[in-house]
Amino acid sequence: MRLAGDDVSILRGTPPPTVAADVELLPVYSTASNATPAVATTRIFLRLEDNTPIDSVRSNIEALDLRVDEIPAYAPHSAWLEPKSGRVDDALSKLDKLRALPRVANVEPQLLRPRGWKSS
């Protein structure tokens, strides 16, 4: 599948050995064989229990080589995190460790899908 307007191709199976060294390969996920594919980004959404500020676990986050990228004003108990390396695999490898932090309610990687239009 080729996404229109993007320099992105989605291929099934193992990448061919002829892929250029400067091409970044990322895993693609779907819930079924005919479902819309989703690509993980470097961003992780962390939500703590209500009334638990992100700063209470900031040192734990930084110890995992992650940084707090954004704390939404409407949800000070939540934050968007990114790996200091900027690598998707580093972000995905930290999910279980984030879930083990104290007072964590939810941890989700950001997944991007092609835009879909609803038919009327």
C-alpha distances in whole Angstrom, upper triangle without the diagonal:
4,7,9,13,11,11,9,6,5,7,9,13,15,14,16,19,18,16,19,21,20,17,16,15,14,14,12,14,13,17,16,13,12,13,11,10,12,13,17,19,22,24,26,28,31,34,37,40,41,44,43,42,39,42,43,40,40,41,39,36,37,38,35,34,32,33,34,31,32,35,34,38,37,37,39,38,34,33,29,29,28,28,31,29,26,23,21,22,26,25,24,27,29,28,31,33,33,33,37,38,41,41,37,36,32,29,25,23,21,17,15,12,11,14,14,17,20,21,25
4,6,9,8,8,6,5,6,9,12,15,17,15,17,20,18,16,18,20,19,15,15,14,15,15,13,16,16,19,19,17,15,15,13,12,13,13,17,18,21,23,26,28,31,34,37,40,41,44,43,42,39,41,43,40,39,41,39,36,37,38,35,33,32,32,33,30,31,34,33,37,37,36,38,38,34,32,29,29,27,28,30,28,25,23,21,23,26,25,24,27,30,29,32,34,34,34,38,39,42,41,37,36,32,30,26,23,21,17,15,12,10,13,14,17,20,22,25
4,6,6,7,6,6,8,11,14,18,19,18,20,22,21,18,19,21,20,16,16,15,15,16,13,15,16,19,19,18,16,15,12,11,12,12,16,16,20,21,24,25,29,31,35,38,39,41,40,39,36,39,41,38,37,39,38,34,35,37,34,32,30,30,30,28,28,31,30,33,33,33,35,35,31,29,26,27,25,26,28,27,23,22,20,22,25,24,23,27,29,28,31,33,32,33,36,37,40,39,35,34,30,28,24,21,19,15,12,10,7,10,12,14,18,20,23
4,6,8,8,9,12,15,18,21,23,21,22,25,23,21,21,23,21,18,18,18,18,19,17,19,19,22,22,21,19,18,15,14,15,16,19,19,22,23,26,28,31,34,37,40,41,43,42,41,38,41,43,41,39,41,40,37,37,39,36,35,32,32,32,29,30,32,31,34,34,35,37,37,33,31,28,29,27,29,31,29,25,25,23,25,28,27,27,30,32,31,34,36,35,36,39,40,43,42,38,37,33,31,27,24,21,18,15,13,9,10,12,14,18,19,22
4,7,9,11,14,17,20,23,24,22,24,26,24,21,21,23,20,18,18,19,19,20,19,21,21,25,25,24,22,21,17,17,17,16,19,19,21,23,26,27,31,33,37,40,40,42,41,40,37,39,42,40,38,40,39,36,36,38,35,34,31,31,31,28,28,31,30,33,33,34,36,36,33,30,27,28,26,28,29,28,24,24,22,25,28,26,27,30,32,31,35,36,35,36,39,40,42,42,38,37,33,31,27,24,21,19,15,14,11,11,14,16,19,21,24
4,5,8,11,15,18,21,21,19,21,23,21,18,18,19,17,14,14,15,15,17,16,18,20,23,24,23,21,20,16,15,15,13,16,15,18,20,23,25,29,31,35,38,39,40,39,38,35,37,39,37,35,37,36,33,33,35,32,30,28,28,28,25,26,29,29,32,32,32,34,34,31,28,25,25,23,24,26,24,21,20,19,22,24,23,23,27,28,28,32,33,32,33,37,37,40,39,36,35,31,28,25,22,19,16,13,12,10,12,15,17,21,23,26
4,7,10,13,17,19,19,16,18,20,18,14,14,16,13,11,11,12,13,16,15,18,20,24,24,23,22,21,18,16,16,14,16,16,18,20,23,26,29,32,36,39,40,42,41,39,36,38,40,37,35,37,36,33,33,35,32,29,28,28,29,26,27,30,30,34,34,34,36,36,32,29,26,25,23,24,25,23,19,19,18,20,23,22,23,26,28,28,31,33,32,33,37,37,40,40,36,36,32,29,26,22,20,17,14,14,13,15,18,21,24,26,30
4,7,10,13,16,16,14,16,18,17,13,14,16,14,10,10,10,11,13,12,15,17,20,21,19,19,18,15,12,12,11,13,14,17,19,22,24,28,30,34,37,39,41,39,38,34,37,39,36,34,36,35,31,31,33,30,28,26,27,28,25,27,30,30,33,33,33,35,34,31,28,24,24,22,22,24,22,19,17,16,18,21,20,20,23,25,25,29,30,30,31,34,35,38,38,34,34,30,27,23,20,17,15,12,12,11,14,16,19,23,25,29
4,6,10,13,13,11,13,16,15,12,14,16,15,11,11,10,11,12,11,14,15,19,19,17,17,16,14,11,12,11,14,15,18,21,23,26,29,32,36,39,40,42,41,40,37,39,41,38,36,38,36,33,33,35,31,30,28,29,30,28,29,32,32,36,36,35,37,36,33,30,27,26,24,24,26,24,21,19,17,19,22,22,21,24,26,26,29,31,31,32,35,36,39,39,35,35,31,28,24,21,19,16,14,13,11,15,17,20,23,25,29
4,7,10,11,10,13,16,16,13,16,17,17,13,12,10,9,9,8,10,12,15,15,13,13,13,11,8,10,9,13,15,18,20,22,24,28,31,34,37,39,41,39,39,36,38,40,37,36,37,35,32,33,34,30,29,28,29,30,28,29,32,32,35,35,34,36,35,32,29,26,26,24,24,26,24,21,19,16,18,21,21,19,22,25,24,27,29,29,30,33,34,37,37,33,33,29,26,22,19,18,14,13,11,11,15,16,20,22,24,28
4,7,8,8,10,14,14,12,15,17,17,14,13,10,11,10,9,11,13,16,15,13,14,14,13,10,12,12,15,17,20,23,24,27,30,33,36,39,41,43,42,41,38,41,42,39,38,39,37,34,35,35,32,31,30,31,32,31,32,35,35,39,38,37,39,38,34,32,29,28,26,26,28,26,23,20,18,18,22,22,20,23,26,25,28,30,30,31,34,36,39,39,35,34,31,28,24,21,20,17,16,14,14,18,19,23,25,27,31
4,7,8,11,14,16,14,18,19,20,16,15,12,12,10,9,11,11,14,13,10,12,13,13,11,13,13,16,19,22,24,25,27,30,33,36,39,41,44,42,42,39,41,42,39,38,39,37,34,35,36,32,31,30,32,33,32,34,36,36,40,39,38,40,38,35,33,30,29,27,27,30,27,25,22,19,19,23,23,20,22,26,25,27,30,30,30,33,35,38,38,35,34,30,27,24,21,21,18,17,16,16,20,21,24,26,28,31
4,6,9,12,14,13,17,18,20,16,16,12,12,10,10,12,13,16,15,12,15,16,16,13,15,15,17,20,22,25,26,28,31,34,37,39,42,44,43,42,39,42,42,39,38,39,36,34,35,35,31,31,30,33,34,33,35,37,38,41,41,39,41,39,36,34,31,30,28,27,29,27,25,21,19,18,22,22,20,21,25,25,26,29,30,30,32,35,38,39,35,34,31,28,25,22,22,20,20,19,20,23,24,27,29,31,35
4,6,9,12,11,14,15,17,14,14,10,11,10,12,14,16,19,18,16,19,19,19,16,17,16,18,20,22,25,26,29,31,34,37,40,43,45,43,42,39,41,42,38,38,38,36,33,34,34,30,29,29,32,33,33,35,37,38,42,42,40,41,40,36,34,31,29,27,26,28,25,24,20,18,17,21,22,20,21,24,24,26,28,30,30,32,35,38,39,35,35,32,29,26,23,23,21,21,21,22,25,27,30,32,34,38
4,6,8,7,11,12,14,11,11,8,10,11,12,15,18,21,20,18,20,21,20,17,17,16,17,19,21,24,26,29,32,35,38,41,43,46,43,42,39,41,42,39,38,38,36,33,33,33,30,29,29,31,33,32,34,37,38,41,42,40,41,40,36,34,31,29,26,25,27,24,22,19,17,17,20,22,20,21,25,25,27,29,30,31,34,36,39,40,36,36,33,29,27,23,23,21,20,20,21,25,26,30,32,34,38
4,5,6,10,12,14,12,13,11,14,14,16,19,21,24,24,21,23,24,23,20,21,19,21,23,24,28,29,33,35,39,42,45,47,49,47,46,43,44,45,42,41,41,39,36,36,36,33,32,32,34,36,35,37,40,41,45,45,44,45,43,40,37,34,32,29,28,29,26,25,22,21,20,23,25,24,25,28,29,31,33,34,35,37,39,43,44,40,40,36,33,30,27,27,24,24,23,24,27,29,32,35,37,40
4,6,8,10,13,12,13,12,15,16,18,22,24,27,27,24,26,27,26,23,23,21,23,24,25,29,31,34,36,40,43,46,48,50,48,47,43,45,46,42,41,41,39,36,36,36,33,31,32,34,36,35,38,41,42,46,47,45,46,45,41,38,35,33,30,28,29,25,25,21,21,20,23,25,24,25,28,30,31,33,34,36,38,40,43,44,41,41,38,34,32,28,28,26,26,26,26,30,32,35,38,40,44
4,6,9,12,11,13,13,16,18,20,23,25,29,28,26,27,28,27,24,24,22,24,24,26,29,32,35,38,41,44,47,50,52,49,48,44,46,47,44,42,42,41,38,37,38,34,33,33,35,37,36,38,42,43,46,47,46,46,46,42,39,36,34,31,29,30,26,25,22,22,22,25,27,26,27,30,32,34,35,36,38,40,42,45,46,43,43,40,36,33,30,29,27,26,26,26,30,32,35,38,40,43
4,6,8,7,9,9,13,15,17,20,23,27,26,24,26,26,24,21,21,19,20,21,22,26,28,32,34,38,41,44,46,48,46,44,41,42,44,40,39,39,38,35,34,35,31,30,30,31,33,32,35,38,39,43,43,42,43,42,38,36,32,30,27,26,26,23,21,19,19,19,22,24,23,24,28,29,31,33,33,35,37,39,42,43,40,40,36,33,30,26,26,24,23,23,23,26,29,32,35,37,41
4,5,6,9,10,14,17,19,23,25,29,29,27,28,28,26,23,23,20,21,21,22,25,28,32,35,38,41,45,47,48,46,44,40,42,43,40,38,38,37,34,33,34,31,29,29,30,33,31,34,37,38,42,43,42,43,42,38,35,32,30,26,25,25,22,20,18,19,19,22,24,24,25,28,30,32,33,34,36,38,39,43,44,40,41,37,34,31,27,26,25,24,24,24,27,30,33,37,39,42
4,6,8,10,13,17,19,23,26,30,30,29,30,29,27,24,23,20,20,20,20,24,27,30,33,37,39,43,45,46,44,42,38,39,41,38,36,36,34,32,31,31,28,26,26,28,30,29,32,35,37,41,42,41,41,40,37,34,30,28,24,22,22,19,18,16,17,17,19,22,22,23,26,28,30,31,32,34,36,37,40,42,38,39,36,32,30,26,26,24,24,25,25,29,31,35,38,40,44
4,6,9,13,16,19,22,26,29,30,29,30,29,26,23,22,19,19,18,18,22,25,28,31,35,38,41,43,44,42,40,36,37,39,36,34,34,33,30,29,30,27,25,25,26,28,26,29,33,34,38,39,38,38,38,35,31,28,26,22,21,21,17,16,14,16,17,19,20,21,23,25,27,30,30,31,33,35,36,39,40,37,38,34,31,28,25,24,23,22,23,23,26,29,33,36,39,42
4,6,10,13,15,19,22,26,27,25,26,25,23,19,18,15,16,16,17,20,23,27,29,33,36,39,41,43,41,39,35,37,39,35,33,34,33,30,29,30,27,25,24,26,28,26,28,32,33,36,38,37,37,37,33,30,26,25,21,20,21,17,15,14,14,15,18,19,19,21,24,25,28,29,29,31,34,35,38,39,35,36,32,29,26,22,21,20,19,20,20,23,26,29,33,35,39
4,7,10,13,16,19,23,24,23,24,23,21,17,16,12,13,12,13,17,19,23,26,29,32,36,38,39,37,35,32,33,35,32,30,31,29,26,26,27,23,21,21,22,24,23,25,29,30,33,35,33,34,33,30,26,23,21,18,17,18,15,12,10,10,11,14,15,16,17,20,21,24,25,25,28,30,31,34,35,32,32,29,25,22,18,18,17,16,17,18,22,25,28,31,34,37
4,7,9,13,16,20,21,20,21,20,18,15,14,11,11,12,13,17,19,22,25,29,32,35,37,39,37,35,32,34,35,32,30,31,29,26,26,27,23,22,21,23,25,24,26,29,30,34,35,33,34,33,29,27,23,21,18,17,19,16,14,11,10,10,14,15,14,16,19,20,23,24,25,26,29,30,33,34,31,31,27,24,21,17,17,15,15,16,17,21,23,27,30,32,36
4,6,10,13,17,18,18,19,18,16,12,10,7,8,9,11,14,16,19,22,25,28,31,34,36,34,32,29,31,32,29,28,29,27,24,24,25,21,20,19,21,23,22,24,26,27,31,32,30,31,30,26,24,20,19,16,16,18,15,13,10,8,8,12,12,11,14,16,17,20,21,21,23,26,27,30,31,27,27,24,20,17,14,13,12,12,13,15,19,21,25,27,30,34
4,7,10,14,15,15,17,15,14,10,9,7,7,10,12,15,16,19,21,24,27,30,33,35,33,32,29,31,32,29,28,29,27,24,25,26,22,21,20,22,24,23,25,27,28,32,32,30,31,29,26,24,21,19,17,17,20,18,16,12,9,9,13,13,10,13,16,16,18,20,21,21,24,26,29,30,26,26,22,19,16,13,13,11,12,13,15,19,20,24,26,29,33
4,7,11,12,12,13,11,10,6,6,5,7,10,13,15,16,19,21,24,27,30,32,35,33,33,30,32,33,30,30,31,29,26,27,28,24,24,22,24,25,24,25,27,27,31,31,29,31,29,26,24,21,20,19,19,22,20,18,15,12,12,16,15,12,15,18,17,19,22,22,22,25,27,30,30,26,26,22,19,15,13,12,9,10,10,12,16,17,21,23,26,29
4,7,9,10,11,9,9,6,5,6,8,12,15,16,16,18,20,23,26,28,30,33,32,32,29,32,32,29,29,31,28,26,27,28,24,25,23,25,25,24,25,27,27,31,30,28,30,28,25,23,21,21,20,20,24,22,20,17,13,14,17,15,13,15,18,16,18,21,21,21,24,26,29,28,25,23,20,17,14,12,12,9,10,10,12,16,16,20,22,24,28
4,6,7,8,6,6,5,6,9,11,15,18,18,18,19,22,24,27,29,31,34,33,33,31,34,34,32,32,34,31,28,30,31,27,28,26,28,28,27,27,28,28,32,30,29,31,29,26,25,23,23,23,23,27,26,23,21,17,17,20,19,16,19,21,18,20,24,23,22,26,28,30,30,26,24,21,19,15,14,14,10,11,10,12,15,15,18,19,22,25
4,7,8,6,8,8,9,12,14,17,20,20,19,20,22,24,27,28,30,34,33,33,31,34,35,32,33,34,32,29,32,32,29,30,28,29,29,28,29,29,29,32,31,29,31,29,26,26,24,25,25,26,29,28,26,24,20,20,23,21,18,20,22,19,20,24,23,22,25,28,30,29,25,23,20,19,16,15,15,12,14,12,15,17,16,19,19,22,25
4,5,5,8,9,11,14,17,20,23,24,23,24,26,27,30,32,34,37,36,37,35,38,38,36,36,38,35,33,35,36,32,33,31,33,33,32,32,33,32,36,34,33,35,33,30,30,28,28,28,29,32,31,29,26,22,22,25,24,21,23,25,22,24,27,27,26,29,31,33,33,29,27,24,22,19,19,19,16,16,14,16,18,17,20,20,22,25
4,6,9,9,12,15,18,21,24,25,25,26,29,30,33,35,37,40,39,40,38,41,41,38,39,40,38,35,37,38,34,34,33,35,35,34,34,35,35,38,37,35,38,36,33,32,30,30,29,30,33,32,29,27,23,23,26,25,22,24,27,25,26,30,30,28,31,34,36,36,32,30,27,25,22,21,21,17,17,15,16,18,17,20,21,22,25
4,7,9,12,15,18,22,25,26,26,27,29,31,34,36,37,41,40,40,38,41,42,39,40,42,39,36,38,39,36,36,34,35,35,34,34,35,34,38,36,35,38,36,33,32,30,31,30,31,35,33,30,28,24,25,28,27,24,27,29,27,28,32,31,30,33,36,38,37,33,31,28,26,23,22,21,17,17,14,14,16,14,17,17,18,22
4,6,9,13,16,19,22,22,22,23,26,27,31,32,34,37,36,37,35,38,39,36,36,38,36,33,35,36,33,33,31,32,32,30,31,32,31,34,32,31,34,32,29,29,26,27,27,28,32,31,28,26,22,23,26,24,21,24,26,24,26,29,28,27,31,32,35,34,30,28,24,23,19,18,17,14,13,10,11,13,12,15,15,17,20
4,7,10,13,16,20,20,21,21,24,26,30,31,33,36,35,35,33,36,37,35,35,37,35,32,34,35,31,31,29,30,30,28,28,29,28,32,30,29,32,31,28,27,24,25,25,26,29,28,25,23,20,21,24,22,20,23,25,23,25,28,27,27,30,32,34,33,29,27,24,22,18,17,15,11,10,7,8,10,9,12,14,16,19
4,7,10,13,17,17,18,20,23,25,28,31,32,35,34,34,31,34,35,33,32,34,32,29,31,32,28,28,26,27,27,26,26,28,27,31,30,29,31,30,26,25,22,23,22,23,26,25,22,20,16,18,21,19,17,20,22,20,23,26,25,25,28,30,32,32,28,26,23,20,17,15,13,9,8,6,8,11,12,15,17,19,23
4,7,10,13,14,15,16,19,22,25,28,29,32,31,30,28,31,32,29,29,31,29,25,27,29,25,25,23,24,23,22,23,24,24,27,27,26,28,26,23,21,19,19,18,20,23,22,19,17,13,15,18,16,14,17,19,17,20,23,22,22,25,27,29,28,25,23,20,17,13,11,9,6,5,5,8,11,12,16,18,21,24
4,7,10,11,13,15,18,21,25,27,29,32,30,29,26,29,30,28,27,29,27,23,25,26,22,22,20,21,21,20,21,23,23,27,27,25,27,26,22,20,17,17,16,17,20,18,15,13,10,12,15,13,12,15,17,16,19,21,20,21,24,25,28,28,24,23,20,17,13,10,8,5,5,7,9,13,15,19,21,24,27
4,7,8,9,12,15,18,21,25,27,29,27,26,23,26,27,24,23,25,23,19,21,22,19,18,16,17,18,17,18,20,21,25,25,23,24,23,19,17,14,13,12,13,16,15,13,11,7,9,11,9,8,12,13,12,16,18,17,18,21,22,25,25,21,21,17,14,10,7,6,4,6,9,12,15,17,21,23,26,30
4,5,8,11,14,18,21,24,26,28,26,24,21,24,25,22,21,23,21,18,19,21,17,16,14,15,15,13,15,18,19,22,23,21,22,22,18,15,12,11,9,11,13,13,10,9,6,9,10,8,9,12,13,13,17,18,16,18,21,22,25,25,21,21,17,14,11,7,6,6,7,11,13,16,19,22,24,28,31
4,7,10,13,17,20,23,25,26,24,22,19,21,23,20,18,19,18,15,15,17,14,13,10,11,12,11,13,16,18,21,22,21,21,20,17,13,10,8,6,7,10,9,6,6,5,8,8,6,8,11,11,11,15,16,14,17,19,19,23,23,19,20,17,13,11,8,7,9,11,14,17,19,22,26,28,31,34
4,7,10,13,16,20,21,23,21,19,16,18,20,17,16,18,17,13,15,17,14,13,10,10,10,9,10,13,14,18,19,17,17,17,13,10,6,6,5,8,11,12,9,10,8,11,10,7,9,12,11,11,15,15,13,15,18,18,20,20,17,17,14,11,9,6,5,9,11,14,17,19,22,25,27,30,33
4,6,10,13,16,18,20,18,17,14,16,18,15,14,16,15,11,14,16,13,13,10,10,10,10,11,12,13,17,17,15,15,14,11,8,6,5,6,9,12,14,12,12,10,12,11,7,8,11,9,8,12,12,10,11,15,14,17,17,13,13,10,7,6,4,6,9,12,16,19,20,23,26,27,31,33
4,7,10,13,15,17,15,14,12,15,16,14,14,17,15,12,15,17,15,15,12,12,10,10,10,10,11,14,14,12,12,11,7,6,5,6,9,12,15,17,15,16,14,15,14,11,12,14,12,10,13,14,10,11,15,14,16,15,11,11,8,6,5,6,7,11,13,17,20,21,23,25,26,30,32
4,7,10,12,14,12,11,9,12,13,11,11,14,13,10,13,15,13,15,12,12,10,11,11,10,11,14,14,11,11,8,5,5,6,7,11,13,16,18,17,18,16,17,16,12,13,14,11,10,12,12,8,9,12,10,12,11,8,8,6,5,7,9,10,14,17,20,24,24,26,29,29,33,35
4,7,9,11,9,10,8,12,12,11,13,16,14,12,16,18,16,18,15,15,12,14,12,10,11,13,12,9,9,6,4,7,9,11,14,17,19,22,21,21,20,21,19,16,16,18,15,12,14,14,10,10,12,11,11,9,6,6,5,6,9,12,13,16,19,22,25,26,27,29,30,33,35
4,6,8,6,8,7,11,10,9,12,14,13,12,16,17,17,19,16,16,13,16,14,12,13,14,14,10,9,5,6,9,12,13,16,19,21,24,23,24,22,23,21,18,19,19,16,14,15,14,10,10,11,9,8,6,4,5,7,9,12,15,17,20,23,26,29,30,31,33,33,37,38
4,6,6,9,10,13,11,12,15,17,16,16,19,20,20,22,20,19,17,19,17,14,15,16,14,11,10,7,9,12,15,17,20,22,25,28,27,28,26,26,25,22,22,23,19,17,17,17,13,12,13,11,9,6,6,5,9,12,15,18,20,23,26,28,32,32,33,35,34,38,39
4,5,8,11,13,12,14,16,19,18,18,21,23,23,25,22,21,18,20,17,14,14,14,12,9,9,6,9,13,16,18,22,24,27,30,29,30,28,29,27,24,25,26,22,20,21,20,17,16,17,15,13,9,10,9,11,14,17,20,21,24,27,29,32,32,33,35,34,38,38
4,6,10,11,11,13,15,18,18,18,21,23,23,25,22,21,18,20,17,14,14,13,12,9,8,6,10,13,17,19,23,25,27,30,30,31,30,31,29,25,26,27,24,22,22,21,18,18,18,16,13,10,12,12,14,17,20,22,23,27,29,32,35,35,36,37,37,41,41
4,7,8,7,9,12,14,14,14,17,19,19,21,19,18,15,18,16,13,14,14,14,10,8,5,9,12,15,16,20,22,24,27,27,28,27,28,26,23,24,24,21,19,20,18,15,15,15,12,10,7,9,10,13,15,18,21,22,25,28,31,34,34,36,38,38,41,42
4,5,6,8,9,12,13,13,15,17,18,19,17,15,12,15,13,10,11,12,12,9,6,5,8,10,13,14,18,20,21,25,25,26,26,27,24,21,23,24,20,19,20,18,15,16,17,13,12,10,11,12,14,15,18,20,21,25,27,30,33,33,35,37,38,41,42
4,5,6,6,10,10,9,12,14,15,16,13,11,9,11,10,8,11,12,13,10,7,5,6,7,10,11,14,16,18,21,21,23,22,23,21,18,20,20,17,16,18,16,12,14,15,11,11,10,10,12,13,13,16,17,18,22,25,28,31,31,33,36,36,40,41
4,5,5,8,10,9,11,13,15,16,13,12,10,13,12,10,13,14,16,13,9,9,10,10,13,13,16,17,18,21,22,24,24,25,22,20,22,22,18,18,20,17,14,16,16,13,12,12,13,15,16,16,19,20,21,25,28,31,34,35,37,39,40,44,45
4,6,8,9,10,12,13,15,16,15,14,12,16,15,13,16,16,18,14,11,10,11,12,15,15,18,19,20,23,24,25,25,26,23,21,22,22,18,18,19,16,13,15,14,10,9,10,11,14,16,16,19,21,23,26,29,33,36,36,38,41,41,45,46
4,6,5,6,9,10,11,13,12,11,10,14,14,13,16,17,19,15,12,10,11,11,13,12,15,16,17,20,21,22,22,22,19,17,19,18,15,15,15,12,10,12,11,8,8,9,9,13,14,14,17,18,20,24,27,30,34,34,37,39,40,44,45
4,5,5,6,9,10,11,9,8,8,11,12,11,15,17,18,16,13,11,11,10,12,10,13,13,14,17,18,20,20,21,18,16,18,18,14,15,16,14,11,14,14,11,11,13,12,15,16,15,17,18,20,23,26,30,33,34,36,39,40,44,45
4,5,5,6,9,10,10,10,10,14,15,15,19,20,22,19,16,15,15,14,15,13,14,14,14,17,19,20,21,21,18,17,19,18,15,16,17,13,12,15,14,11,12,14,14,18,18,17,20,20,22,26,28,32,35,36,39,42,43,47,49
4,5,5,7,9,9,10,11,15,16,16,19,21,23,19,17,15,15,13,15,12,14,13,14,17,18,19,20,19,16,15,17,15,12,13,13,10,9,12,10,8,9,12,12,15,16,14,17,18,20,24,27,30,34,35,37,40,41,45,47
4,5,5,7,6,7,8,11,13,13,17,19,21,18,15,14,13,11,11,8,10,10,11,14,15,16,16,16,13,12,14,13,10,11,12,9,8,11,11,9,11,13,12,15,14,12,15,15,17,21,23,27,30,32,34,37,38,42,44
4,5,5,5,6,8,11,14,15,19,21,23,20,18,17,15,13,13,10,10,9,9,12,14,15,17,17,13,13,15,15,11,14,15,12,11,15,14,12,15,17,15,19,18,16,18,17,19,22,25,29,32,33,36,39,41,44,46
4,5,7,9,12,15,18,18,22,24,26,23,21,19,18,16,16,13,13,11,11,13,16,16,18,17,13,13,16,14,11,14,14,11,11,14,13,11,14,17,16,19,19,17,19,19,21,24,27,31,34,36,38,41,43,46,49
4,5,9,11,14,17,18,21,24,25,22,21,19,17,15,14,11,10,8,9,11,13,13,14,13,10,10,12,10,7,10,11,8,8,12,12,11,14,17,15,18,17,14,16,15,18,21,24,27,31,33,35,38,40,43,46
4,7,10,13,16,18,21,24,26,23,21,20,18,15,14,10,9,6,6,8,10,11,13,13,9,9,12,11,9,12,14,11,11,15,15,14,17,20,18,21,19,16,17,16,18,21,23,27,30,32,34,38,40,43,46
4,7,9,12,14,17,20,22,19,18,17,15,12,10,6,6,4,5,8,9,11,12,12,9,8,11,11,9,11,13,11,10,14,15,13,16,18,16,18,16,13,14,13,15,18,20,24,27,29,31,35,36,40,42
4,6,9,11,15,17,20,17,16,15,13,10,9,6,5,6,6,10,10,13,14,15,12,11,14,15,12,14,16,14,12,16,17,15,17,18,16,19,17,15,15,14,15,19,21,24,27,28,31,34,36,40,42
4,6,7,11,14,16,14,12,12,10,7,6,5,7,9,10,13,13,15,16,17,15,12,15,17,14,14,17,15,13,16,17,15,17,17,15,17,16,14,14,14,14,18,20,24,27,27,30,33,34,38,40
4,7,10,13,15,14,13,14,11,7,5,5,6,9,10,13,12,14,15,17,15,13,16,18,15,16,19,18,15,18,20,18,20,20,18,19,17,15,15,14,13,17,18,22,24,25,28,30,32,36,38
4,6,9,12,11,10,11,9,6,5,7,9,13,14,17,15,18,18,20,18,15,18,20,18,17,21,20,16,19,21,19,20,19,17,18,16,15,15,14,14,17,18,22,24,24,27,29,30,34,36
4,6,9,7,6,8,6,4,6,9,12,15,17,20,18,21,20,23,21,18,20,22,19,18,21,20,16,18,20,17,18,17,15,16,15,14,15,16,15,19,20,23,26,26,28,30,31,35,36
4,5,5,6,9,7,7,8,12,15,18,20,23,21,23,22,25,23,20,22,24,21,20,23,22,18,20,22,20,20,18,16,16,15,15,15,16,15,19,20,23,25,24,26,28,29,32,33
4,6,6,9,9,10,12,15,18,22,23,26,24,26,26,28,27,23,25,27,25,23,26,25,21,22,25,22,22,20,19,18,18,18,19,20,19,22,23,26,28,27,29,30,31,34,35
4,6,9,9,11,13,16,20,23,25,28,26,28,27,29,28,24,26,28,25,23,26,25,22,22,24,22,22,19,18,17,17,18,18,20,19,22,23,25,27,26,27,28,29,32,33
4,5,6,8,11,14,18,21,23,26,24,26,25,27,25,22,23,25,22,20,22,22,18,18,21,18,18,15,14,13,13,14,15,18,17,20,22,25,27,26,28,29,29,33,34
4,5,7,11,13,17,20,22,25,24,26,25,27,25,21,23,25,21,20,22,21,17,18,20,17,16,14,13,13,14,15,17,19,19,22,24,27,30,29,31,32,33,36,37
4,7,11,13,17,19,21,24,23,25,24,25,23,20,21,22,19,17,19,18,14,15,16,14,13,10,10,10,11,12,14,17,18,21,23,26,29,29,31,33,33,37,38
4,7,10,13,16,19,22,20,22,20,22,20,17,18,20,17,15,17,16,13,13,16,13,14,12,10,10,9,10,11,13,14,17,20,23,26,26,27,30,30,34,35
4,6,10,13,15,18,17,18,17,19,17,14,16,18,15,14,16,16,12,14,16,14,15,14,11,12,11,10,11,12,12,16,18,21,24,25,27,29,30,34,35
4,7,11,13,15,13,15,14,16,15,11,14,16,13,13,16,16,12,14,17,15,17,16,14,14,12,10,10,10,9,13,15,18,21,22,24,27,28,32,34
4,7,9,12,11,12,12,14,12,9,11,13,11,11,14,13,10,13,16,14,16,16,14,15,13,10,10,9,10,14,16,20,23,24,26,29,31,35,37
4,6,8,7,9,9,11,9,7,10,12,10,11,15,14,12,15,17,16,19,20,17,18,16,13,12,10,10,13,15,19,22,23,26,29,31,35,38
4,5,5,7,8,9,6,6,9,10,9,11,14,13,12,16,17,16,20,21,18,20,18,14,14,12,13,15,17,21,24,26,29,32,34,38,40
4,6,8,11,12,9,9,13,13,12,15,17,16,15,19,20,19,22,23,21,23,21,18,18,15,16,19,20,24,27,29,32,35,37,41,43
4,5,9,10,7,9,12,12,12,15,18,17,17,20,21,21,24,26,23,25,23,19,19,16,17,19,20,23,26,28,31,35,37,40,43
4,7,9,8,8,11,13,13,15,18,18,17,20,22,22,25,26,23,25,22,18,17,14,14,16,17,20,22,24,28,31,33,37,40
4,6,5,7,9,10,11,14,17,17,17,19,21,22,25,26,23,24,21,18,16,13,13,14,16,19,21,24,27,30,33,36,39
4,5,5,6,9,10,12,15,16,15,18,20,21,24,25,22,22,19,15,13,10,10,11,13,16,18,21,24,27,30,33,36
4,5,5,6,9,11,13,14,15,17,19,20,24,25,22,23,19,16,14,11,13,13,15,18,21,24,26,30,32,35,39
4,6,5,7,9,12,12,12,15,17,17,21,23,20,21,19,15,14,11,13,15,17,20,23,26,29,32,34,38,41
4,6,6,7,10,11,10,13,15,16,19,20,17,18,15,11,10,8,10,12,15,18,21,24,26,30,31,35,38
4,5,6,9,10,10,12,14,16,19,20,17,18,14,11,9,7,10,11,14,17,20,23,25,29,30,34,37
4,6,7,8,10,12,13,15,18,20,17,18,16,12,12,10,14,15,18,21,24,27,29,32,34,37,40
4,6,5,6,9,10,11,15,17,14,16,13,10,11,10,13,15,19,22,25,28,30,33,35,38,41
4,6,5,6,9,10,14,15,11,13,10,7,8,8,11,14,17,20,24,26,28,31,32,35,38
4,5,5,6,9,12,14,11,13,11,9,10,11,15,17,21,23,27,29,30,34,35,38,40
4,5,5,7,11,13,11,13,12,10,12,13,17,19,23,26,29,31,33,36,37,41,43
4,5,5,9,10,8,10,9,7,10,11,14,17,21,24,28,29,31,34,35,39,41
4,6,8,9,6,8,7,6,9,12,15,18,21,24,28,29,31,34,34,38,40
4,7,9,7,10,10,10,13,15,19,21,25,28,32,33,35,38,38,41,44
4,7,6,10,11,10,14,16,19,22,26,29,32,34,35,38,39,42,44
4,6,9,11,12,16,19,22,25,28,31,35,36,37,40,40,44,45
4,6,9,11,15,18,21,24,27,30,34,34,35,38,38,41,43
4,6,8,11,14,17,20,23,26,30,31,32,34,35,38,40
4,7,10,14,16,19,22,25,28,29,30,32,32,35,37
4,7,10,13,15,19,21,25,25,26,29,29,32,34
4,7,10,13,16,19,23,24,25,28,28,32,34
4,6,9,12,15,19,20,21,24,25,29,31
4,6,10,13,17,18,20,23,25,28,31
4,7,10,14,15,17,20,22,26,28
4,7,10,12,14,18,19,23,26
4,7,9,12,15,17,21,24
4,6,8,12,14,18,21
4,6,10,13,16,19
4,7,10,13,16
4,7,9,13
4,6,9
4,6
4
